[in-house]
Amino acid sequence: SSGINAEWPLRPGGAASLNLPINLITLIPLCENMPSGSATKPGDVVTAMNGKTIQVDNTDAEGRLILADTLTYADTFEPSHVVDMATLTGAMAVALGGECVGAYSSCDQLWDSLERGGYNSGDRFWRMPLFKEYGDLLKSPTADINNISASPYGGSITAAKFLQNFIKCKSWAHLDIAGVMDSTDSMSYLPKGMSGRPTRSIIEALRLLSVEK
């Protein structure tokens, strides 16, 4: 396009512009989801990056498959903390609506930083459970794990338990942002449409982590 100048300098934004004393790595898993004769079919078994086999009983739950490999790849950097964000389940929107982000975390310190970051920014988090019993609903007769729960309930929780199988970092948080991806009437400072939430809360949580490390 004639409106693009290839010589314009790249300027850091977001967390990078704050000069926080942290080494931040961002991973964005992307893939094309198209039907074809070779597309995944219900009952297929695929092998994840960490070697675990996954029975795909719900082909619409494909986002968690690429996110699983991304978490495994994130571990190769030997991170202090890992936070993933995804519009992963409609069940989260049903559970919490658009008033807060559903958060799952294996680390109380990381959760504390997220909670305080959300409080300071006004864009809140709510911690959800990671009880073992939810993971038991993902058992498969033909693979290490199923990509969908045996129960129709607690769908966001079982999705988080699925992801937990692919991360070794002890300080991990999964944020299901399906309910907050667009603006609600209660967020009067945001225009209608896609909200970018919870970006400001994440940046504040990073600031808190950088001070306390």
Disulfide bonds with the S-S distance in Angstrom:
none
